[in-house]
């Protein structure tokens, strides 16, 4: 699986499942942290389920999650 394919897989899972969790938080910083954490978890799960090596999955998940919110 290429890097682009891994990023597409991760991004797709985030977009399908992230939901609107920002409303649960009082300030933008807390919301950004929560969105990043959720996005990272969703990306990592999709990649590991697809058989991507854990170290690579963590790297790609972090990169993709950063597109949604900065930790």
PyMOL CGO cylinders between C-alpha atoms (Angstrom):
from pymol import cmd
from pymol.cgo import CYLINDER

trace = [
    CYLINDER, 0.00, 0.00, 0.00, 1.45, 3.38, -0.94, 0.3, 1, 1, 1, 1, 1, 1,
    CYLINDER, 1.45, 3.38, -0.94, 1.68, 6.35, 1.40, 0.3, 1, 1, 1, 1, 1, 1,
    CYLINDER, 1.68, 6.35, 1.40, -1.07, 8.13, -0.57, 0.3, 1, 1, 1, 1, 1, 1,
    CYLINDER, -1.07, 8.13, -0.57, -3.35, 5.10, -0.26, 0.3, 1, 1, 1, 1, 1, 1,
    CYLINDER, -3.35, 5.10, -0.26, -2.69, 4.90, 3.49, 0.3, 1, 1, 1, 1, 1, 1,
    CYLINDER, -2.69, 4.90, 3.49, -3.48, 8.61, 3.91, 0.3, 1, 1, 1, 1, 1, 1,
    CYLINDER, -3.48, 8.61, 3.91, -6.67, 8.24, 1.86, 0.3, 1, 1, 1, 1, 1, 1,
    CYLINDER, -6.67, 8.24, 1.86, -7.79, 5.27, 3.96, 0.3, 1, 1, 1, 1, 1, 1,
    CYLINDER, -7.79, 5.27, 3.96, -7.07, 7.11, 7.21, 0.3, 1, 1, 1, 1, 1, 1,
    CYLINDER, -7.07, 7.11, 7.21, -8.74, 10.34, 6.05, 0.3, 1, 1, 1, 1, 1, 1,
    CYLINDER, -8.74, 10.34, 6.05, -11.83, 8.45, 4.89, 0.3, 1, 1, 1, 1, 1, 1,
    CYLINDER, -11.83, 8.45, 4.89, -12.29, 6.74, 8.24, 0.3, 1, 1, 1, 1, 1, 1,
    CYLINDER, -12.29, 6.74, 8.24, -11.90, 10.05, 10.07, 0.3, 1, 1, 1, 1, 1, 1,
    CYLINDER, -11.90, 10.05, 10.07, -14.42, 11.79, 7.85, 0.3, 1, 1, 1, 1, 1, 1,
    CYLINDER, -14.42, 11.79, 7.85, -16.96, 8.98, 8.28, 0.3, 1, 1, 1, 1, 1, 1,
    CYLINDER, -16.96, 8.98, 8.28, -16.72, 8.76, 12.05, 0.3, 1, 1, 1, 1, 1, 1,
    CYLINDER, -16.72, 8.76, 12.05, -15.40, 11.98, 13.57, 0.3, 1, 1, 1, 1, 1, 1,
    CYLINDER, -15.40, 11.98, 13.57, -18.74, 13.62, 14.23, 0.3, 1, 1, 1, 1, 1, 1,
    CYLINDER, -18.74, 13.62, 14.23, -19.13, 17.04, 15.74, 0.3, 1, 1, 1, 1, 1, 1,
    CYLINDER, -19.13, 17.04, 15.74, -17.35, 16.67, 19.08, 0.3, 1, 1, 1, 1, 1, 1,
    CYLINDER, -17.35, 16.67, 19.08, -16.15, 20.28, 19.18, 0.3, 1, 1, 1, 1, 1, 1,
    CYLINDER, -16.15, 20.28, 19.18, -19.47, 21.43, 20.64, 0.3, 1, 1, 1, 1, 1, 1,
    CYLINDER, -19.47, 21.43, 20.64, -18.75, 19.47, 23.82, 0.3, 1, 1, 1, 1, 1, 1,
    CYLINDER, -18.75, 19.47, 23.82, -15.85, 21.74, 24.79, 0.3, 1, 1, 1, 1, 1, 1,
    CYLINDER, -15.85, 21.74, 24.79, -15.80, 25.23, 26.24, 0.3, 1, 1, 1, 1, 1, 1,
    CYLINDER, -15.80, 25.23, 26.24, -12.69, 26.54, 24.52, 0.3, 1, 1, 1, 1, 1, 1,
    CYLINDER, -12.69, 26.54, 24.52, -11.03, 26.05, 21.15, 0.3, 1, 1, 1, 1, 1, 1,
    CYLINDER, -11.03, 26.05, 21.15, -7.84, 24.57, 22.58, 0.3, 1, 1, 1, 1, 1, 1,
    CYLINDER, -7.84, 24.57, 22.58, -9.67, 21.77, 24.37, 0.3, 1, 1, 1, 1, 1, 1,
    CYLINDER, -9.67, 21.77, 24.37, -11.75, 21.10, 21.28, 0.3, 1, 1, 1, 1, 1, 1,
    CYLINDER, -11.75, 21.10, 21.28, -8.68, 20.98, 19.04, 0.3, 1, 1, 1, 1, 1, 1,
    CYLINDER, -8.68, 20.98, 19.04, -6.96, 18.50, 21.36, 0.3, 1, 1, 1, 1, 1, 1,
    CYLINDER, -6.96, 18.50, 21.36, -10.04, 16.27, 21.48, 0.3, 1, 1, 1, 1, 1, 1,
    CYLINDER, -10.04, 16.27, 21.48, -10.53, 16.40, 17.71, 0.3, 1, 1, 1, 1, 1, 1,
    CYLINDER, -10.53, 16.40, 17.71, -6.87, 15.55, 17.11, 0.3, 1, 1, 1, 1, 1, 1,
    CYLINDER, -6.87, 15.55, 17.11, -7.03, 12.62, 19.54, 0.3, 1, 1, 1, 1, 1, 1,
    CYLINDER, -7.03, 12.62, 19.54, -10.22, 11.26, 18.00, 0.3, 1, 1, 1, 1, 1, 1,
    CYLINDER, -10.22, 11.26, 18.00, -8.91, 11.74, 14.44, 0.3, 1, 1, 1, 1, 1, 1,
    CYLINDER, -8.91, 11.74, 14.44, -5.63, 10.03, 15.31, 0.3, 1, 1, 1, 1, 1, 1,
    CYLINDER, -5.63, 10.03, 15.31, -7.44, 7.05, 16.85, 0.3, 1, 1, 1, 1, 1, 1,
    CYLINDER, -7.44, 7.05, 16.85, -9.77, 6.66, 13.87, 0.3, 1, 1, 1, 1, 1, 1,
    CYLINDER, -9.77, 6.66, 13.87, -6.87, 6.89, 11.42, 0.3, 1, 1, 1, 1, 1, 1,
    CYLINDER, -6.87, 6.89, 11.42, -4.73, 4.44, 13.36, 0.3, 1, 1, 1, 1, 1, 1,
    CYLINDER, -4.73, 4.44, 13.36, -7.57, 1.93, 13.67, 0.3, 1, 1, 1, 1, 1, 1,
    CYLINDER, -7.57, 1.93, 13.67, -8.25, 1.98, 9.93, 0.3, 1, 1, 1, 1, 1, 1,
    CYLINDER, -8.25, 1.98, 9.93, -4.59, 1.52, 9.06, 0.3, 1, 1, 1, 1, 1, 1,
    CYLINDER, -4.59, 1.52, 9.06, -3.94, -1.29, 11.55, 0.3, 1, 1, 1, 1, 1, 1,
    CYLINDER, -3.94, -1.29, 11.55, -7.11, -3.05, 10.40, 0.3, 1, 1, 1, 1, 1, 1,
    CYLINDER, -7.11, -3.05, 10.40, -5.77, -2.83, 6.83, 0.3, 1, 1, 1, 1, 1, 1,
    CYLINDER, -5.77, -2.83, 6.83, -2.55, -4.56, 7.91, 0.3, 1, 1, 1, 1, 1, 1,
    CYLINDER, -2.55, -4.56, 7.91, -0.21, -1.57, 7.95, 0.3, 1, 1, 1, 1, 1, 1,
    CYLINDER, -0.21, -1.57, 7.95, 2.81, -2.01, 10.23, 0.3, 1, 1, 1, 1, 1, 1,
    CYLINDER, 2.81, -2.01, 10.23, 2.19, -0.26, 13.56, 0.3, 1, 1, 1, 1, 1, 1,
    CYLINDER, 2.19, -0.26, 13.56, 5.13, 2.16, 13.33, 0.3, 1, 1, 1, 1, 1, 1,
    CYLINDER, 5.13, 2.16, 13.33, 4.07, 3.27, 9.86, 0.3, 1, 1, 1, 1, 1, 1,
    CYLINDER, 4.07, 3.27, 9.86, 0.42, 3.43, 10.91, 0.3, 1, 1, 1, 1, 1, 1,
    CYLINDER, 0.42, 3.43, 10.91, 1.29, 5.72, 13.84, 0.3, 1, 1, 1, 1, 1, 1,
    CYLINDER, 1.29, 5.72, 13.84, 3.29, 8.04, 11.59, 0.3, 1, 1, 1, 1, 1, 1,
    CYLINDER, 3.29, 8.04, 11.59, 0.59, 8.28, 8.93, 0.3, 1, 1, 1, 1, 1, 1,
    CYLINDER, 0.59, 8.28, 8.93, -2.20, 8.64, 11.53, 0.3, 1, 1, 1, 1, 1, 1,
    CYLINDER, -2.20, 8.64, 11.53, -0.38, 11.52, 13.19, 0.3, 1, 1, 1, 1, 1, 1,
    CYLINDER, -0.38, 11.52, 13.19, 0.17, 13.28, 9.88, 0.3, 1, 1, 1, 1, 1, 1,
    CYLINDER, 0.17, 13.28, 9.88, -3.43, 12.89, 8.75, 0.3, 1, 1, 1, 1, 1, 1,
    CYLINDER, -3.43, 12.89, 8.75, -4.90, 13.82, 12.16, 0.3, 1, 1, 1, 1, 1, 1,
    CYLINDER, -4.90, 13.82, 12.16, -2.88, 17.04, 12.08, 0.3, 1, 1, 1, 1, 1, 1,
    CYLINDER, -2.88, 17.04, 12.08, -4.85, 18.08, 9.01, 0.3, 1, 1, 1, 1, 1, 1,
    CYLINDER, -4.85, 18.08, 9.01, -8.01, 18.06, 11.11, 0.3, 1, 1, 1, 1, 1, 1,
    CYLINDER, -8.01, 18.06, 11.11, -6.62, 19.74, 14.26, 0.3, 1, 1, 1, 1, 1, 1,
    CYLINDER, -6.62, 19.74, 14.26, -3.28, 20.48, 15.82, 0.3, 1, 1, 1, 1, 1, 1,
    CYLINDER, -3.28, 20.48, 15.82, -2.55, 18.85, 19.19, 0.3, 1, 1, 1, 1, 1, 1,
]
cmd.load_cgo(trace, "trace")
